Amino acid sequence: MYFLRACTITLLMLLALPTVASTSPQPPLRFATLNYPPFIYEEDHRAKGLVADIVCEAFNRLQQPIVIEFFPVPRGLLLVNHGEVDGYFTLKKTPARENKLLYTHRPLIRQTFVLFVRRESPLQYSGSIEELAQYRIGIVSKTSYGPLFDNAVNDKKLQQIEEARNFTINFKKLLAGRVDMVINSRDVGMALLNQLQQQDKVRILQPAVETVNSYLAFTRQRDFQSLADNFDNVLQQMIADGTVENIKHRYPAEVSIGY
């Protein structure tokens, strides 16, 4: 099951905008995403969050209506790979994904990934990924955590990997002692723990594992090269004219998108 959430841009709004007489309103594009607070989440039947607001504003400037639909990560990736939706955000680049998807050049977010453990856990991390081999590590299915961690898993340096369907389930497994640690974006992990009211029962190991960019990506089942280029240009304009900074001010100051 999924939820269909309209972005702030609508076809009726576009009709009110000044346009060239020969230009017809564009049909809406469908974008898959995931519940990823504080960057992307559903509230009052709409996609909200710092990154969701940036995406909506960019397509508003492009006069391209969109709808945003929430899916578990594996389902969303399957839909965009097969062209059943037009795009997906946010998504890290991997060689396998780049073969199937057209990524924008400018990242939507730059995230720091860290290891979460239970407050009473004696576990430490010195920065060497190999030292984690003895621990049960919780991840979300079909999710990339950056090349350092992903390669360690693919090369079998980390074999005690426990997959969950979503990020909330992952943290519940940690709290229940079913995994020793969870890797996640620092901001997303803290937001989910606050939702669970369990933030005092978990701590973050230092140093961070890696800082990684995530992007908006289009399906390659249709030609979106021009739109991807235009999205990059508009996002750069939004950064330059202060729009992105204004959107940041809607959210807590400690939440960072890395630019």
Secondary structure, DSSP 8 states (H G I E B T S, - for coil): --EEEE-S--HHHHHTS---TT------EEEEE--BTTTBEEETTEEESHHHHHHHHHHHHTT--EEEEE--HHHHHHHHHTTSSSEEEEE---HHHHHHEEE-SS-SEEEEEEEEEETT------S-GGGGTTS-EEEETT----HHHHHHHHTTS---EEEESSHHHHHHHHHTTSSSEEEEEHHHHHHHHHHHT-GGGEEEEEEEEEEEEEEEEEESSS--HHHHHHHHHHHHHHHHTTHHHHHHTTS-TT-----
